[in-house]
Amino acid sequence: MTAIRCLIALPLLALGACGSGGGGASTTGEAEATPMVAASATPRAPSTPKPARTSVAASQPLSCAAEIGTAAAAKRVAICRDVSPATHPPCNAANSCAMIEDEIARSCALFDGKGSRMAGCTVDPTSGQAAADVVRRYYSAINARDYATAWTQWGDDGRPGQTFKGFEQGFAKTRATRVTVGTLPPAEGAAGSVYQTVPVTVEATTDAGARQRFAGSYVVRRVNGVDGASAAQLRWHLDSATLKPAAAG
């Protein structure tokens, strides 16, 4: 079993989450219990075309209005429209909550340190909480079947070493997932980047009704103090993951 084999071979777990390397990962959905050990951060693979971020995707993601109710979704949309410099396609209750929240996070990170913080930016975009929110948003997107938003939590080019099609197919037999974030340790810095470890417990249910539980952590990364860094590099994004099967809680 190589060090970078992933749970992506499980019907659920694609958790799409298999670290920054793609070696040995399967996207067939075969139920082989292969514990995942994340590879260390490595240079990203050549860019793959970004999946379209549209309000009506081919896979019909669950809308935010359907997920949390019309009134609650409208409040999130209002915050999104207040902070977003875009022309607001993501800020629509017909999109997944994850997409709306991703646009809020993107906008708050974009304007961080440039004048007073906007009213809708309640979380410091450089904080550990913002890093943990990337993991939460990742699973929120998976649950809504908004795989485009889940994909971009790994960065604009998605999960290194994997195509978007393979990433999406890895969740074909996943009915639902739930992530619980543990206590965050202090972030660590190296070579112009900040790394935040996010301990997690992940529970999932397959279409067949099988329940699976995994424990481990994600490493979330952002560029820090590097001249010329892009807005995308300054944002937290998933860098690697280590998840192993765990006993039911």
C-alpha positions as CSV (number, residue, x, y, z in Angstrom):
1,M,0.0,0.0,0.0
2,T,1.7,3.2,-1.1
3,A,1.8,6.3,1.0
4,I,-0.4,8.3,-1.2
5,R,-3.2,5.8,-1.8
6,C,-6.6,7.4,-0.9
7,L,-10.0,6.6,0.3
8,I,-11.2,7.9,-3.0
9,A,-11.7,4.3,-4.0
10,L,-14.5,3.9,-1.5
11,P,-18.1,4.5,-2.7
12,L,-18.3,7.5,-0.4
13,L,-14.9,8.8,-0.2
14,A,-13.9,10.3,-2.9
15,L,-14.2,12.6,0.0
16,G,-12.5,14.0,-3.0
17,A,-10.0,14.6,-0.4
18,C,-7.0,12.5,-1.1
19,G,-4.2,14.9,-0.5
20,S,-2.0,16.7,-3.0
21,G,-0.8,13.6,-4.9
22,G,-2.9,11.4,-7.1
23,G,-0.8,8.2,-7.2
24,G,-2.7,4.9,-6.8
25,A,-6.1,6.6,-6.3
26,S,-9.1,4.9,-7.8
27,T,-12.3,6.6,-8.8
28,T,-14.2,3.5,-9.7
29,G,-16.3,3.4,-6.5
30,E,-15.1,-0.1,-5.6
31,A,-15.4,-0.8,-1.9
32,E,-11.9,-1.5,-1.0
33,A,-11.0,-0.3,2.4
34,T,-7.9,1.6,1.6
35,P,-6.9,4.0,4.4
36,M,-5.6,7.3,3.1
37,V,-2.3,8.8,4.0
38,A,-1.9,12.3,2.5
39,A,1.3,13.1,0.6
40,S,3.2,16.2,1.6
41,A,2.6,19.3,-0.4
42,T,3.9,19.0,-4.0
43,P,3.9,21.2,-7.0
44,R,0.6,21.3,-8.7
45,A,-0.1,19.3,-11.8
46,P,-0.7,21.2,-15.0
47,S,-3.9,23.2,-14.9
48,T,-7.1,21.5,-15.9
49,P,-10.1,23.5,-17.2
50,K,-12.2,24.9,-14.4
51,P,-15.7,23.5,-14.0
52,A,-18.3,26.0,-14.8
53,R,-19.8,27.9,-11.9
54,T,-23.3,28.5,-13.0
55,S,-26.6,28.7,-11.2
56,V,-28.1,25.8,-13.0
57,A,-25.5,23.0,-13.3
58,A,-26.0,19.8,-15.2
59,S,-26.0,17.7,-12.0
60,Q,-28.7,20.0,-10.4
61,P,-27.0,20.8,-7.1
62,L,-29.3,21.3,-4.1
63,S,-30.2,25.0,-3.9
64,C,-29.5,27.0,-0.7
65,A,-33.2,27.8,-0.4
66,A,-34.0,24.1,-0.4
67,E,-31.2,23.3,2.0
68,I,-31.9,25.9,4.7
69,G,-35.1,27.6,3.8
70,T,-36.0,30.7,1.8
71,A,-35.6,33.3,4.5
72,A,-32.2,32.0,5.7
73,A,-31.0,31.7,2.1
74,A,-32.1,35.2,1.4
75,K,-30.0,36.5,4.3
76,R,-26.9,34.8,3.0
77,V,-27.6,36.1,-0.5
78,A,-27.9,39.7,0.8
79,I,-24.5,39.4,2.6
80,C,-23.0,37.9,-0.6
81,R,-24.3,40.8,-2.7
82,D,-23.0,43.4,-0.1
83,V,-19.5,42.1,-0.1
84,S,-19.0,40.7,-3.6
85,P,-17.3,42.7,-6.3
86,A,-18.6,40.3,-9.0
87,T,-21.8,40.8,-11.0
88,H,-23.4,38.4,-8.5
89,P,-24.0,35.1,-10.4
90,P,-22.9,33.2,-7.2
91,C,-25.1,35.4,-5.0
92,N,-28.4,33.6,-5.8
93,A,-30.5,31.4,-3.6
94,A,-30.8,28.9,-6.5
95,N,-27.2,28.1,-6.0
96,S,-25.8,25.9,-3.3
97,C,-25.2,27.5,0.1
98,A,-21.5,26.4,-0.3
99,M,-21.2,28.5,-3.5
100,I,-22.7,31.6,-1.8
101,E,-20.5,31.2,1.2
102,D,-17.4,30.6,-1.1
103,E,-18.1,33.9,-2.8
104,I,-18.4,35.7,0.6
105,A,-15.1,34.2,1.7
106,R,-13.4,35.1,-1.6
107,S,-14.6,38.7,-1.4
108,C,-13.7,39.1,2.2
109,A,-10.2,37.8,1.5
110,L,-9.9,40.0,-1.5
111,F,-10.5,43.2,0.5
112,D,-8.8,42.2,3.7
113,G,-6.5,44.9,5.0
114,K,-7.9,47.5,2.5
115,G,-9.8,49.8,4.7
116,S,-12.4,48.9,7.2
117,R,-13.7,45.3,7.2
118,M,-17.0,45.0,5.4
119,A,-20.0,44.3,7.6
120,G,-20.6,40.8,6.1
121,C,-17.0,39.7,6.8
122,T,-17.4,38.4,10.3
123,V,-14.5,35.9,10.1
124,D,-10.9,37.1,9.8
125,P,-9.9,35.7,6.4
126,T,-6.4,34.9,7.7
127,S,-7.5,33.1,10.8
128,G,-7.6,29.4,11.7
129,Q,-11.4,29.6,11.7
130,A,-11.4,30.7,8.1
131,A,-9.1,27.7,7.3
132,A,-11.5,25.4,9.0
133,D,-14.4,26.9,7.1
134,V,-12.8,25.7,3.9
135,V,-13.2,22.1,5.1
136,R,-16.8,22.8,6.2
137,R,-17.6,24.4,2.9
138,Y,-16.0,21.5,1.0
139,Y,-18.4,19.0,2.6
140,S,-21.3,21.4,2.3
141,A,-20.7,21.5,-1.4
142,I,-20.4,17.7,-1.6
143,N,-23.7,17.3,0.2
144,A,-25.4,19.7,-2.2
145,R,-23.8,17.9,-5.1
146,D,-22.1,21.1,-6.1
147,Y,-18.9,19.4,-7.1
148,A,-17.6,22.5,-8.9
149,T,-17.5,24.4,-5.7
150,A,-16.1,21.4,-3.8
151,W,-13.4,21.1,-6.5
152,T,-12.2,24.7,-6.2
153,Q,-11.7,24.4,-2.4
154,W,-8.4,22.7,-3.5
155,G,-7.6,25.9,-5.4
156,D,-8.5,27.3,-8.8
157,D,-7.1,24.3,-10.6
158,G,-8.8,21.8,-8.3
159,R,-7.3,18.7,-6.7
160,P,-3.8,18.1,-8.1
161,G,-3.3,14.9,-10.0
162,Q,-7.0,14.4,-10.7
163,T,-9.5,15.6,-13.4
164,F,-12.7,17.2,-12.5
165,K,-14.6,14.4,-14.2
166,G,-12.8,11.8,-12.1
167,F,-13.4,13.9,-8.9
168,E,-17.1,14.2,-9.6
169,Q,-17.5,10.5,-10.5
170,G,-15.9,9.6,-7.2
171,F,-19.0,10.8,-5.4
172,A,-21.5,8.9,-7.6
173,K,-22.5,6.5,-4.8
174,T,-22.3,9.0,-1.9
175,R,-25.7,10.0,-0.4
176,A,-24.5,12.3,2.4
177,T,-21.5,13.3,4.4
178,R,-21.0,15.1,7.7
179,V,-17.8,16.6,9.0
180,T,-17.0,17.5,12.6
181,V,-14.0,19.8,13.1
182,G,-11.8,19.3,16.2
183,T,-9.7,21.8,18.1
184,L,-7.3,23.6,15.9
185,P,-3.6,23.6,16.7
186,P,-1.5,26.7,16.0
187,A,-0.8,27.4,12.4
188,E,2.7,26.8,11.0
189,G,4.7,28.9,8.5
190,A,7.2,27.9,5.9
191,A,8.6,29.4,2.7
192,G,6.1,32.2,2.4
193,S,3.1,30.0,3.2
194,V,1.0,29.4,6.3
195,Y,-0.3,25.9,7.0
196,Q,-3.3,25.2,9.3
197,T,-4.0,21.6,10.3
198,V,-7.7,21.0,10.7
199,P,-8.6,17.8,12.7
200,V,-11.8,16.1,11.4
201,T,-14.2,13.3,11.9
202,V,-16.1,12.4,8.7
203,E,-19.3,10.3,8.6
204,A,-20.8,9.3,5.4
205,T,-23.7,7.3,4.0
206,T,-23.6,5.6,0.6
207,D,-26.6,5.2,-1.7
208,A,-26.8,1.6,-0.5
209,G,-27.3,2.8,3.1
210,A,-23.8,1.7,4.3
211,R,-22.4,4.0,7.0
212,Q,-18.7,4.9,7.1
213,R,-16.6,6.9,9.5
214,F,-13.2,8.3,9.1
215,A,-10.8,10.4,11.3
216,G,-7.8,12.4,10.5
217,S,-7.0,15.9,9.3
218,Y,-6.8,18.3,6.5
219,V,-3.9,20.7,5.9
220,V,-5.2,24.0,4.6
221,R,-2.7,26.5,3.1
222,R,-2.4,30.1,2.0
223,V,0.4,32.3,0.8
224,N,1.6,34.9,3.3
225,G,3.7,38.0,2.8
226,V,4.7,37.2,-0.7
227,D,4.9,40.2,-3.1
228,G,2.7,39.8,-6.2
229,A,0.6,36.9,-4.7
230,S,-2.7,36.7,-6.4
231,A,-6.0,36.9,-4.6
232,A,-6.5,33.1,-5.1
233,Q,-3.1,32.4,-3.5
234,L,-3.9,34.6,-0.5
235,R,-7.0,32.6,0.2
236,W,-7.0,29.4,2.3
237,H,-7.3,26.2,0.2
238,L,-7.1,22.5,0.8
239,D,-3.5,21.3,0.5
240,S,-3.5,17.7,1.7
241,A,-5.5,15.3,3.8
242,T,-5.0,12.3,6.0
243,L,-8.1,10.2,6.8
244,K,-8.3,6.6,8.1
245,P,-11.3,4.4,8.8
246,A,-12.4,4.8,12.4
247,A,-14.7,3.0,14.8
248,A,-18.3,4.2,15.0
249,G,-18.8,6.8,17.6
